[in-house]
Amino acid sequence: MRLAGREVPVILPTLRDPRLHLAAVIISIHVLGQVALGFRVSVPQILAAILTCALVEVIVTYLQSGRLVWPASAMLTGSGVALILRVVGTERGDHWSWSGWHIFALVAGLSLATKYWIRYRDGHVFNPSNVGLVASFLVLGSRRVEPLDFWWAPLDGWMVIAYFIILVGGMIITRRLRLLAMATVFWVTLATGLALVAASGHCMTAAWALGPVCDWHFWWIVMSSPEVLIFLFFMITDPKTIPGDGRARLLFAAAIGVVSTLLIAPQSTEFGAKVGLLAGLVLLSPVRNVFDRLLGAGPVWHRLTAVPSAAPTRVFARGALMGASIVVLAAVIVLAGGPARRSAQAAVEAPAPTVNVSVDTDSIPVVTVDDGVAALNSDVAADDGRALALALAENLAIESEARRRSDPSLLRAVDHGERLVVMERRIEGDAVAKRRIVEAYSFESLHLRAIYGASTQLGPSLGFDAEGTLVQVTYDEDLNEVARESTPFATTFILNQATGDRWLIVSETSRP
């Protein structure tokens, strides 16, 4: 084409370009995420990342070579960033939200810039989207950004399609590039390492789970995660940022699996686990040439693999050393998971209620339930929230009985955190005032919704927006009634499975 009065070569991609095939897979997942899987990312955010990378690549390539080249690699970088990155506050269904678009553009642009700024021997050191994402998560933190969830949605028809696209597309592309074995080695290594972590009693909190994700459930969620499949098919197998020798690539993949396991093991939140997974590649990319030197077809490799037939003692010593190394590595992985295990063990199971209360089920009104509750992969919404509403009513009745008896020990069966402290102080105040107050709630409306704290990675709670009438009866120390007051109330009761299977009241917030 003619540009500024001169002929400029224009280079477009060919249909055989593997980058187009990879782009087709990623774009298909983006489309599924928008129309069926409820990804918390908007179209403007996706386009901001892709177009920023495309524009930067076109300009840089033109200035360097005087040609206009289709920015296939750059658009993959932007698309990869948009697939993994999430801005806190973007909700499901916000398809056209512009909130946080500048973060997507900035992270994508800086990711691509590492390809030009961080180089060694005429090649870039890091996978651009990988290093940019890890840097953004560490710098901005979980209150502003977070990675794509491990768990996407229940295994329905849409999820089957998503798995099919990722698995088939990934296998075709990696097999064509002769990298399928590398992807398989990584998965097997990570699966083995996380099996040790899970067996030792690991737990993590997640935005999509109402309680901790522990033990083998944790292992299955991570190892069957579409995000892990995307990482192994399309990120660690970037031909530009892996060793050149086939044997070196296999060891490189195994090393990434080990390092990622060690980084995931101490994490007690999904945010930390996902950053640990991605960071394994970031840490090993700068030393990939070491793998080529050790295992490439050269004298070092021959010395390592040479086994004299007349030296059985040496063969035994090498086998013993390898076995000992595996045992030590397994021990290190288990020890690395210590912080997460201690965090899980710190939560003591709430005791069973030692007092029986009677709640009339007919007094529970029809509960309205937000769609977000059902999206949390829970059966809470299966009965339209009535069972949880009954649990709330029983908890409130036991609180009142604790105040009537002046017995704070009853509270630990129904309260946790802030609510437990508040109710214990109320009982202490009753004792000082030489009175006992019993509260009875009569619900007129209940609306159930998901509630997140400062970071969704700390896990959700469930909140009942409740309205009705509160009757407060005041007794003296001999339990003689001295006053009775009836007032309307509008409040939000927040419940959480903080210590096990029981739903406990963790806080209460008054509403106007």
C-alpha positions, 0 to 999 in steps of 0.5 A: 500500500502507499503511505506518505508517498511511498510503497509500504509492504503489507504482510498478512497471516496465512491460514496455516499460521499456528497463531491463528489457530490459537487465536481461534481457541482463545476467542471462542472461550471469550465468546463462551464466557460472555454468552454462557459462562458468566465471566466477570469481564466486559467486551470493552475490557477485552478489546482494550487489551487486544487493541492496545497490544495490536497498536503497539506492535504495528507501530514498533514493527513499522518503525523497525522494518518499514513494513505493516505486519499483521500483529498476530503475536501481540493480539495473542498477548492482549487476548491472553491478558484479557482472558486471565485478568479480572478487575474487582467490581466487574460483575457477571452480565456487565458485558459493556462496562467500561470500568477498569478498561484502562487497567486492561490496556496498561497491563496488556501494553506493559506485558507486550513491552517486556518483549522489547525491553527484556531480551537475551541473545536477540530473543525475549526472556519472558512469555509477555502475558505471563510476566505481565499478569504476575506483575499486575497481581503482585503490584495491584493486589487482590483488592483491585485485580484478580486472576480468572477463577479455577472453577468456572461453572457447573459441568453442563453443556456449555462447560463441556463445549469449553473443555472440548475447545480447550482440550482439542484445540490445545492438543492439535496445536501442541502436537503440531509444534511437538510440545504435547509431551511437554504439556503432559509432563507439566500436568503430571508433575503438578498433579503429583505435587498437589496430591502431596499438598492435598493429602497433608490437609490443604485448604483455600478460600475461593470466591465461588465457594461458600466454604473452604475448598479442602483436601482432595476437593482442592486437588480436583478443582485445581487439576481439572481447572480450565485455567490450568489447561490454558496455562499448560497448552498455551502459556508454558509451551510458547516456542519462543520462551522454552528450551530448544532441545526436546529432553530439556523441554521435558525437564523444564516442564517438570521444573515448572510443575515443581516450582508452581507446587511449592508456590501454591502450597503455602497459599490459603486463598485462591488468589495466592494459588493462581498467582503461584501457578503463573509465577512458576513460569516467570521464575524459570523462564530466565534460566531456560538456557541452563536446561539446554546446556545440561540436557542438550546433545553435548558432552555434559549430557553424555557425561550425565547419562554415561553408565559404565556396565562394569560399575554396579556400585555407581549405578546403585549410588545414582539410583539411591541419590535420585530416590533420596532427592525425590523423598527430600523434595516431597518433604519440602512440598509438605513443609511448604504447605504448613502455613495453609494447614495452620490457617485451616486448623485455626478454625475450630468446629462450632459446637452443636447447640446444647439448647433446643428452640422451636421455630414455626416454619409457617412464620418464615415468609417466601424468600427471594434469592439473587441469581448470584447465590445459585452461581456459587456452586452450592445447593443453598438455593435449591429450596429457594433459601428456606432451609437457610432462613430457618437456620437464621431464625433458629440462630436468633432464637438461641441468641435470645435464649443465651441472653435470657439465661445469661449464658454466653457459652450458647453463642458459640454454636450460632455466632462467629467473629464480629457477631460473637463479640457483640453478643458476648458484650451484650450479655456482659452489659445485661449482667452489669445492668442486672437485667436480661433482654430477650429479642424475638424477630418476626420476619415479613420479608427476606431476600438472600444474596451473596456478600463479598468483603474487601476481596472476593478471594477471601470467599463469599458470605450469604446475607439476608436482607430482612424486614419485620418486627422486633419484640424486646422483652426486658426481665429482672434478675428473677426473670420477671418481665419489667418492659416490652417494646415492639419496633420495626426493623430492617437489617442484613444478617450475614451468615458464613460457614466459618468453622464447618458445616453449620451456618453461623451469624457473623455480623449484622448491618442495619439498613435505612 
